[in-house]
Amino acid sequence: LRYMTAPNGAAWSRSIFATSTFVTVANHCDELVALKSGAIKKRYEAGGTYSYDEEPADVIDKMLDTFAGRIYITEGGLFGLTCDGIEEPEIVITADKVLEISANRRTGALYEVTTIRSRFSSDQHGYIELAEEADPWIDETLADQIGREIPSQFDLPYVFRHDQARRLMKRKFYDLNPEWDIEATLDVEGLELFGENVCRFVYPLLGIDQTFRVISVALDQSSG
């Protein structure tokens, strides 16, 4: 929020942001968590530099990547902030609300990637940007099914902890390999999805009862 509103940052008006959502995410990131090593650290930390000739959107993306963050539009039309791990679905979409549906399920060879590779800015290298390669995050079972590794590069220049990089790489894997992609036309109750980031979708015909991320919502005037 500081970067997006600062004169030497993106220089946007603070009035366009839902600041309470930034506080919620900051508190979530500041929570202490136990690592496999036994150490206790904040869930997510960040540090880095930017130059004035960088596009603000590029700098913001680097920041968001440090905690799997997303900017969204709230019901009030403001820019809000969220991240994985803090949202529970409040809206349930059931089959009786669905007018049309297109569902794509990915399994095995249809997955986009098997391996996430990443570089981060480690303390061992004096915090030089992207100086260290993190241990790859590999779905060994999936790679065996496909018969080869399909890598994707996901660099984290503002991350300086290996454990944090690895957790973010795992999240990226599932972002790139969603089990289901759903596009549906809903009845008027679908209006509830405006301003929502997640919803529960229940569709027994396809055996679906899961939490989904809401990517976009729009009025379909052709359906009335």
N, C-alpha and C positions, 0 to 999 in steps of 0.2 A: 504494500500500500504506500509505503514511504517512497519507493522508486517511482511508482506510477503517478504520484502527485507532486513530486519534487521538481523545482525549476531545472535542475541538472539531470532530471530523469525524463519520464514521459510527459510531465507537466500537464496532466489532466486535472480537472476540477475534482476536489474531494466529494463534492455534492452528488456525483454520479455513482458513488460506491456505497454498497450496503456494508458499512464498517463492522457491524456486529458479526458478520460471517467471517471476516478476517480474524477477529478476536477468537472465535471458536476454533478455527484451524490452527492458529498460533498456540493456543492452549493444548490442543491435541499433539502438535509437534513437540511441545516442551515436556510432555509426560515422560517420566523415566521408565525405561523398559529393560528387562534382563536379557542379555545376549547369551548365545550358546557358550561363550567363553567364561561366563559367570560375571562379566563386567556389567555395570549399570550405567546406561547412557540415555541421553534424550532420544526420543524416537527419531526425529529428523533434525539435522543441522545443515547450515549452508554458509558458504563463504566464497567470494570471488571478486573479480574486477570487471569493469566494462569501460569502453571508450565512448566518447561523445559521437563518434561517427557510426556507431552500431545502431541498427534499427531497434527502437524500443520493444517491438514485438519479439525480436530475437532474444533480447535480454530477459524479458518476462518469461519466455519459454524455458530458458536455462533455470530460472528461479523455480518455476512450477515443477520442473523435472526433479528437483531435490526432495519433493514430498508427494509426488504423484498428484499434484494439484490441478484444478480446473477452474477457469473463469466461466460463469454462466450468468444468464439474465434472470433476475428474481421476478416474482409476481408483480412487484412494484415498478419494474422497468429499470432497476439499478443493476450494476455489475456486482455479483457476489462471488465468493471464493469457497471452494469445497475441496475435499480430497477423500481418497478411499479410507474407509474405516470409521467415519463419523456419521454416516447416513444410514437410517433405517427407512424402508419404504413406507410411506403413509397412504399411498394410493394403490388399490388392487384393481387390475383390469381382468375381468373374467370373460369367458367365451361369449356370453350373451350380449356383451357390448361391442363385439367385433363384427363389422359389416363385410370386410374383405381382409385377407391375410396372405402375405408371402413370407414363407419361412425357409431359411437356409441353415442347414446343420452341417458343421464341420467335424469330421472325425478322421483320425489317422492321416492318410496321404493328402487329405484336403486342407490340413493345417498349413498356415503360412510359413512358420519357422519352427525349428527344433531347438535353436541355440541363440542365446543373447550374449553378445560380447560388448564390453564397455571399458572405457578408459576414464579415470577420475584423477583428481588433483591431490595426491597424497602428501602427508607430512614427511614421509621418508625421502621425498624428492623436493623438499623445500616449498611445497604447495605450488610447484610449477604446473600450469594448466595441462591436464590430460597427460601427465607424465607416467602414470602407472596403469597397467592392464589389470583389471579385476579378473578373478577366476571366472571362466565362462559359466553361465547358467544353462545347463543342458537337460532336456527331457530325454533321458537315455532310452526309455521304452518307445517313445515316439520316433526317435532316430532309427531304432531297430526296425520298427514297422515300415518306415519309409525307405530304409536301406541306405540312408546317407544323412549327413547333417545339412540343415538349411540355416545358415547364420543370419542374424540381423545385428547391425551395429547401433548401440544406444549409448552415446558418450554423455558423461555427467561432469562437465567442467566446474560446477559449483559444489560438488560433493567431495569431501576429503576423508571419508571413512569407508573402509572396505566393506564392513558389515552393512552399512546403509546402501552402498552401491549394489550389493548382492540382493537385498530385499527389493530394491527398485527394479532390478533386472528381472526378478521373478514376476513382479506385477506387470512389467512390460510384456513378458511372454504371454500372459493371459489376456492382456489388451489386444495383442496381435492375433491371438488364437481363440476368439470367443466361440463357445460351443454353438450358440444360436445367433443368427441375425434375423430380426423380425421387422417387417414393415407392414403396418396394419392401418386400415381405415376403421375408425371407431364411431359410435353414435355420439350424441351430444355430451355424454358423460366424459368423453375423452378430453373435454376442455379442462378437466381437473389436472391434466398433465402439464399445463403451462406453468413454468416456474419450478418444475420438479426435475431432479437429477436422476432419481431412481424410482422404479415402481416394481410391484410384484405382478407377474403376468401368469395367469392360470388358464391353460388351454388343454383340457383332458384328451382331446382327439389326438394331439401330438405328444401327450405325456409330459407336458410342461407345467411346472409349478416352481418358478424361480424368481430371483431378483434380477432385474435388468437395468442397465444404464440407459437413460433416455438421451438419445443423441440429438433428435430434433422433433419439433412439434409444429404443425402448420394446419390451417383450415383447408379443408377439401371442399370447395364450393360445388364441384361437379356432383358430389353426393348430397348436397343440400345441408 
